[in-house]
Amino acid sequence: MPLPELSEASVALHVEADDWREAIRVAGALLSDTHATDAAYTQRMIDVVEEFGAYVVIAPGLALAHARPGADVHDDALVVATLAAPVRFGHPHNDPVSVVLCLAVTTAESHVGWVAEIANVFNDETAIPRLAAATTLDEVRAVFGASPLSIGDQA
């Protein structure tokens, strides 16, 4: 199952966040702004971390925030937010986080497939630093294996 196309509306670069909750809110706003989710989904992602801890910090510097499928998820979507300054989520080994991905899925099957695809992207040890340093949408797309002309908003 291929990852979704990253459009300009699904990427925010070098955003300000004072803490992990704000980092998830900033990234989660991309999901609701693109109508993939309702704003309530962002709060559910925060609630998951509050309940289960910082397991969403899946690699040094990388968080994959998500929650179960629900009525507040309208479309499968992936968004990427890079932070101007890294924040701590409370993970004992992988803090601080400079890249926040938010995943919204409509089915459990989509979740499994997309998490596997995301894992493939981040098998490349340069992926997280390249994302953190990215200044353009094309640079972000390149990390995810897409050439600038293969997806999204081509002319």
C-alpha positions as a Markdown table, in Angstrom:
| # | Residue | x | y | z |
|---|---|---|---|---|
| 1 | Met | 0.0 | 0.0 | 0.0 |
| 2 | Pro | 1.7 | 3.2 | -1.1 |
| 3 | Leu | 1.9 | 6.2 | 1.1 |
| 4 | Pro | -0.4 | 9.1 | 0.2 |
| 5 | Glu | 0.8 | 12.0 | -1.9 |
| 6 | Leu | 2.2 | 14.9 | 0.1 |
| 7 | Ser | 0.8 | 18.2 | -1.1 |
| 8 | Glu | 1.8 | 21.6 | 0.0 |
| 9 | Ala | -1.2 | 21.6 | 2.4 |
| 10 | Ser | 0.1 | 18.4 | 4.1 |
| 11 | Val | 3.6 | 19.7 | 5.0 |
| 12 | Ala | 4.6 | 22.5 | 7.5 |
| 13 | Leu | 8.3 | 23.3 | 7.8 |
| 14 | His | 10.2 | 24.7 | 10.8 |
| 15 | Val | 7.1 | 25.5 | 12.8 |
| 16 | Glu | 7.2 | 26.7 | 16.4 |
| 17 | Ala | 6.0 | 24.4 | 19.2 |
| 18 | Asp | 6.6 | 24.9 | 22.9 |
| 19 | Asp | 6.0 | 21.3 | 23.8 |
| 20 | Trp | 4.9 | 17.9 | 22.4 |
| 21 | Arg | 1.2 | 18.7 | 22.7 |
| 22 | Glu | 1.6 | 21.8 | 20.7 |
| 23 | Ala | 3.7 | 19.9 | 18.1 |
| 24 | Ile | 0.9 | 17.4 | 17.7 |
| 25 | Arg | -1.6 | 20.2 | 17.5 |
| 26 | Val | 0.4 | 21.9 | 14.7 |
| 27 | Ala | 0.7 | 18.7 | 12.7 |
| 28 | Gly | -2.9 | 17.7 | 13.5 |
| 29 | Ala | -4.2 | 21.0 | 12.2 |
| 30 | Leu | -2.8 | 20.0 | 8.8 |
| 31 | Leu | -5.1 | 16.9 | 8.9 |
| 32 | Ser | -8.2 | 19.0 | 9.7 |
| 33 | Asp | -7.3 | 21.8 | 7.3 |
| 34 | Thr | -7.2 | 19.3 | 4.5 |
| 35 | His | -10.5 | 17.8 | 5.7 |
| 36 | Ala | -9.0 | 14.4 | 6.3 |
| 37 | Thr | -10.1 | 14.6 | 9.9 |
| 38 | Asp | -12.1 | 16.7 | 12.3 |
| 39 | Ala | -10.2 | 18.8 | 14.8 |
| 40 | Ala | -11.3 | 16.2 | 17.5 |
| 41 | Tyr | -8.9 | 13.7 | 16.0 |
| 42 | Thr | -6.0 | 15.9 | 17.0 |
| 43 | Gln | -7.1 | 15.8 | 20.6 |
| 44 | Arg | -7.4 | 12.0 | 20.4 |
| 45 | Met | -3.8 | 11.8 | 19.2 |
| 46 | Ile | -2.8 | 13.8 | 22.3 |
| 47 | Asp | -5.0 | 11.6 | 24.5 |
| 48 | Val | -3.2 | 8.5 | 23.2 |
| 49 | Val | 0.2 | 9.9 | 24.3 |
| 50 | Glu | -1.2 | 11.0 | 27.6 |
| 51 | Glu | -2.6 | 7.5 | 28.2 |
| 52 | Phe | 0.2 | 5.3 | 26.8 |
| 53 | Gly | 3.3 | 7.4 | 26.9 |
| 54 | Ala | 5.8 | 8.5 | 24.3 |
| 55 | Tyr | 5.7 | 5.2 | 22.3 |
| 56 | Val | 4.8 | 7.4 | 19.2 |
| 57 | Val | 8.5 | 8.5 | 19.3 |
| 58 | Ile | 9.5 | 5.7 | 17.0 |
| 59 | Ala | 13.1 | 6.7 | 16.2 |
| 60 | Pro | 15.6 | 9.4 | 17.4 |
| 61 | Gly | 14.0 | 12.7 | 16.5 |
| 62 | Leu | 10.8 | 11.3 | 14.9 |
| 63 | Ala | 7.3 | 11.0 | 16.3 |
| 64 | Leu | 4.4 | 9.2 | 14.5 |
| 65 | Ala | 1.3 | 10.5 | 16.2 |
| 66 | His | -1.9 | 8.7 | 15.4 |
| 67 | Ala | -5.1 | 7.3 | 17.0 |
| 68 | Arg | -7.6 | 4.6 | 16.1 |
| 69 | Pro | -9.9 | 5.0 | 13.1 |
| 70 | Gly | -13.1 | 6.8 | 14.1 |
| 71 | Ala | -16.0 | 9.0 | 13.0 |
| 72 | Asp | -13.6 | 12.0 | 13.1 |
| 73 | Val | -11.4 | 10.5 | 10.3 |
| 74 | His | -12.8 | 11.1 | 6.8 |
| 75 | Asp | -9.9 | 10.0 | 4.6 |
| 76 | Asp | -6.6 | 8.2 | 5.0 |
| 77 | Ala | -3.9 | 10.9 | 5.3 |
| 78 | Leu | -0.3 | 11.5 | 6.3 |
| 79 | Val | 1.1 | 14.9 | 7.2 |
| 80 | Val | 4.6 | 16.1 | 8.0 |
| 81 | Ala | 5.6 | 18.9 | 10.4 |
| 82 | Thr | 9.2 | 19.8 | 11.1 |
| 83 | Leu | 9.9 | 21.8 | 14.2 |
| 84 | Ala | 12.0 | 25.0 | 14.5 |
| 85 | Ala | 13.3 | 23.7 | 17.8 |
| 86 | Pro | 13.1 | 20.1 | 18.9 |
| 87 | Val | 10.7 | 19.2 | 21.8 |
| 88 | Arg | 10.7 | 16.4 | 24.4 |
| 89 | Phe | 7.9 | 13.8 | 24.4 |
| 90 | Gly | 9.3 | 11.9 | 27.3 |
| 91 | His | 10.8 | 9.1 | 25.4 |
| 92 | Pro | 13.9 | 7.7 | 27.3 |
| 93 | His | 16.0 | 7.2 | 24.1 |
| 94 | Asn | 14.5 | 9.0 | 21.1 |
| 95 | Asp | 13.9 | 12.5 | 22.5 |
| 96 | Pro | 14.0 | 15.3 | 21.5 |
| 97 | Val | 11.8 | 15.2 | 18.4 |
| 98 | Ser | 12.3 | 17.5 | 15.4 |
| 99 | Val | 9.9 | 15.7 | 12.9 |
| 100 | Val | 6.3 | 15.0 | 13.7 |
| 101 | Leu | 4.3 | 12.8 | 11.3 |
| 102 | Cys | 0.5 | 12.5 | 11.9 |
| 103 | Leu | -1.3 | 9.5 | 10.4 |
| 104 | Ala | -5.0 | 9.3 | 10.0 |
| 105 | Val | -6.6 | 6.1 | 8.7 |
| 106 | Thr | -10.1 | 4.9 | 8.1 |
| 107 | Thr | -9.4 | 1.2 | 8.7 |
| 108 | Ala | -7.1 | -1.0 | 10.8 |
| 109 | Glu | -5.8 | -2.5 | 7.5 |
| 110 | Ser | -4.8 | 0.9 | 6.3 |
| 111 | His | -2.9 | 1.5 | 9.5 |
| 112 | Val | -0.9 | -1.7 | 9.2 |
| 113 | Gly | 0.0 | -1.0 | 5.6 |
| 114 | Trp | 1.0 | 2.6 | 6.0 |
| 115 | Val | 3.0 | 2.0 | 9.1 |
| 116 | Ala | 5.0 | -0.6 | 7.2 |
| 117 | Glu | 5.6 | 1.9 | 4.3 |
| 118 | Ile | 6.6 | 4.6 | 6.8 |
| 119 | Ala | 9.1 | 2.1 | 8.4 |
| 120 | Asn | 10.6 | 1.5 | 5.0 |
| 121 | Val | 11.2 | 5.2 | 4.5 |
| 122 | Phe | 12.9 | 5.5 | 7.8 |
| 123 | Asn | 15.2 | 2.5 | 7.3 |
| 124 | Asp | 17.3 | 5.1 | 5.6 |
| 125 | Glu | 19.3 | 6.6 | 8.5 |
| 126 | Thr | 19.5 | 9.9 | 6.6 |
| 127 | Ala | 15.7 | 10.3 | 6.4 |
| 128 | Ile | 15.1 | 12.1 | 9.7 |
| 129 | Pro | 18.0 | 14.6 | 9.4 |
| 130 | Arg | 17.0 | 15.3 | 5.8 |
| 131 | Leu | 13.4 | 16.0 | 6.8 |
| 132 | Ala | 14.5 | 18.1 | 9.8 |
| 133 | Ala | 16.7 | 20.2 | 7.5 |
| 134 | Ala | 14.2 | 20.4 | 4.6 |
| 135 | Thr | 13.3 | 23.9 | 3.4 |
| 136 | Thr | 11.0 | 22.9 | 0.5 |
| 137 | Leu | 8.2 | 20.5 | -0.3 |
| 138 | Asp | 10.3 | 18.9 | -3.0 |
| 139 | Glu | 13.0 | 18.0 | -0.4 |
| 140 | Val | 10.3 | 16.4 | 1.8 |
| 141 | Arg | 8.9 | 14.5 | -1.1 |
| 142 | Ala | 12.4 | 13.3 | -2.0 |
| 143 | Val | 12.8 | 11.7 | 1.5 |
| 144 | Phe | 9.6 | 9.8 | 0.9 |
| 145 | Gly | 10.9 | 8.5 | -2.4 |
| 146 | Ala | 8.9 | 10.7 | -4.7 |
| 147 | Ser | 10.4 | 12.9 | -7.3 |
| 148 | Pro | 9.0 | 16.4 | -7.4 |
| 149 | Leu | 7.3 | 15.7 | -10.7 |
| 150 | Ser | 5.7 | 12.4 | -9.8 |
| 151 | Ile | 3.1 | 13.5 | -7.2 |
| 152 | Gly | 1.0 | 16.3 | -5.9 |
| 153 | Asp | 0.7 | 19.8 | -7.4 |
| 154 | Gln | 2.4 | 19.5 | -10.8 |
| 155 | Ala | 1.8 | 22.2 | -13.4 |
